Amino acid sequence: KARTSPVQILTSEYVIQRPWCTIRREKVELPTGAIVPEWFIMEFPDWVNVIAITREGEFVMISQYRHGLGQTHYELVAGVIEEGETPEQSARRELLEETGYGGGEWRHFMTTSANPANHNNLTYTFLAVGVEPMQEQHTEAGEDICVHLLTRDQVRELLTGYGRIDIVWFDYTPKG
């Protein structure tokens, strides 16, 4: 049976502290008594993902070059939750800024951790159904984002091995 007791932190120090890269090194004692001399924790703000579907049933996706992977892939709209925002407010803002789409019916879909072993943040994913174009994109200086409208079959194809997409599949059937 898995133990649920937290580890005991023996020492903790920051290795680097930057706006987008904060890493902490800790020496910990596990509930079993074993000592782990270096456990690295990456600190990030919480962020949001948006699964956006138009009134016509098309998925609003983006693509952009990602230097960490050295490649361009389809992605969900995503971003950091700004101070003072709720996760849903952040998700709505990110969708509007990155794609120009907004409106529709929104619901919280799931909350996940990218890697609970060494990340300290959560990702809040929202499902937005019935979104529509509302304005031009308003991207940040470091963003070069292309907006794509994909059919359900195209998304399924990407998720089943013919491409790459950074989301999990879910079953959604548009109303009407």
C-alpha positions in Angstrom: 0.0 0.0 0.0 1.3 3.5 -0.9 2.3 5.7 1.9 0.6 9.1 2.1 2.8 10.8 4.6 4.6 13.9 3.4 8.4 14.0 3.2 10.4 15.9 5.8 12.3 18.8 4.3 15.8 18.8 5.8 17.3 21.7 3.7 15.9 23.9 1.0 17.6 26.4 -1.3 16.9 28.2 -4.5 19.2 27.2 -7.4 17.8 29.9 -9.7 14.9 32.4 -9.4 13.7 34.1 -12.6 10.2 35.0 -13.7 9.8 31.9 -15.9 12.4 29.6 -14.3 12.5 29.0 -10.5 14.2 25.9 -9.3 14.5 24.8 -5.7 16.8 22.0 -4.4 15.8 20.2 -1.3 17.2 17.5 0.8 14.4 15.4 2.1 13.7 12.4 4.3 11.0 10.0 3.0 8.5 8.4 5.4 10.6 5.2 5.0 13.6 7.0 6.6 15.5 7.1 3.3 17.3 10.4 2.6 17.1 11.9 -0.9 20.1 14.4 -1.0 18.8 16.3 -4.0 15.1 16.7 -5.0 14.6 19.5 -7.5 11.3 21.3 -7.5 10.3 23.6 -10.4 8.1 26.4 -9.3 5.6 27.8 -11.9 2.4 29.8 -11.6 -0.8 28.0 -12.1 -2.0 28.0 -15.7 -5.0 27.3 -17.9 -5.8 25.3 -21.0 -8.9 25.9 -23.2 -10.7 23.3 -25.3 -12.7 25.7 -27.5 -15.4 24.5 -29.9 -17.2 26.8 -32.3 -21.0 26.8 -32.8 -20.3 24.7 -36.0 -18.4 22.1 -34.0 -14.9 23.0 -35.0 -12.1 23.0 -32.5 -10.2 26.3 -32.1 -6.5 25.3 -32.0 -3.3 27.2 -32.2 0.2 26.4 -33.5 3.5 28.0 -32.7 7.1 27.1 -32.6 8.2 25.9 -29.2 11.9 26.2 -28.6 11.9 23.6 -25.8 10.8 20.9 -28.2 12.4 22.6 -31.2 9.2 22.0 -33.2 5.8 23.4 -34.1 2.7 21.5 -33.1 -1.0 22.1 -32.7 -1.8 23.2 -29.1 -4.7 24.2 -26.9 -4.9 27.8 -26.1 -3.1 28.1 -22.8 -1.5 30.6 -20.4 -0.6 31.7 -17.0 -3.2 32.8 -14.4 -2.5 36.4 -13.8 -2.6 37.8 -10.2 -6.2 38.7 -9.2 -7.8 36.4 -11.9 -9.8 33.3 -11.3 -8.8 30.4 -13.5 -11.9 30.9 -15.7 -11.2 34.6 -16.1 -7.7 33.7 -17.2 -9.0 31.1 -19.7 -11.4 33.5 -21.2 -8.7 36.2 -21.6 -6.2 33.8 -23.1 -8.7 32.5 -25.7 -9.6 36.0 -26.7 -6.0 37.3 -26.8 -4.5 34.3 -28.7 -7.3 33.6 -31.1 -9.8 36.4 -31.1 -12.6 33.9 -30.2 -14.8 34.3 -27.2 -18.4 33.9 -25.8 -20.0 30.5 -25.7 -20.8 28.3 -22.7 -17.9 27.6 -20.3 -17.4 24.9 -17.8 -14.4 23.6 -15.8 -13.3 20.4 -17.4 -10.5 19.1 -15.2 -7.5 20.1 -13.1 -4.2 18.4 -13.5 -0.6 18.6 -12.6 1.9 18.5 -15.4 4.4 16.6 -13.2 3.5 16.3 -9.5 6.9 14.8 -8.7 8.7 18.1 -9.3 6.3 20.8 -10.4 4.4 22.9 -7.8 1.6 24.2 -10.0 -1.8 23.1 -11.3 -3.4 23.4 -14.8 -7.1 24.2 -15.0 -8.7 23.1 -18.2 -11.9 24.6 -19.4 -14.4 23.5 -22.1 -15.8 26.4 -24.1 -18.6 25.4 -26.4 -20.2 27.8 -29.0 -17.3 30.3 -29.2 -17.2 32.7 -32.1 -14.9 35.3 -33.5 -15.1 38.5 -31.5 -11.9 40.5 -32.2 -8.5 40.3 -33.8 -5.7 38.4 -32.0 -3.7 40.4 -29.4 -0.6 38.4 -28.9 2.4 39.3 -26.8 5.8 40.3 -28.3 7.2 36.8 -27.9 4.3 35.0 -29.5 3.8 34.1 -33.2 0.6 32.2 -33.0 -1.4 30.7 -36.0 -5.1 29.9 -35.4 -6.6 26.8 -36.8 -10.2 25.5 -37.0 -10.1 21.7 -37.0 -13.0 19.2 -37.3 -13.6 16.5 -34.8 -12.2 13.9 -37.2 -9.0 16.0 -37.7 -8.5 16.3 -34.0 -9.1 12.5 -33.6 -6.6 11.8 -36.4 -4.0 14.0 -34.6 -4.6 12.2 -31.4 -4.4 8.7 -32.8 -0.9 8.8 -34.2 -0.9 10.8 -37.4 0.3 14.0 -35.9 0.9 15.5 -32.5 -1.3 17.6 -30.3 -0.9 18.6 -26.7 -4.2 17.6 -25.3 -6.1 14.6 -24.1 -9.0 13.2 -26.1 -12.5 13.5 -24.7 -15.9 12.7 -26.2 -18.0 15.7 -27.1 -20.9 15.8 -29.4 -22.1 19.3 -30.4 -25.8 20.1 -29.7 -28.2 20.6 -32.6 
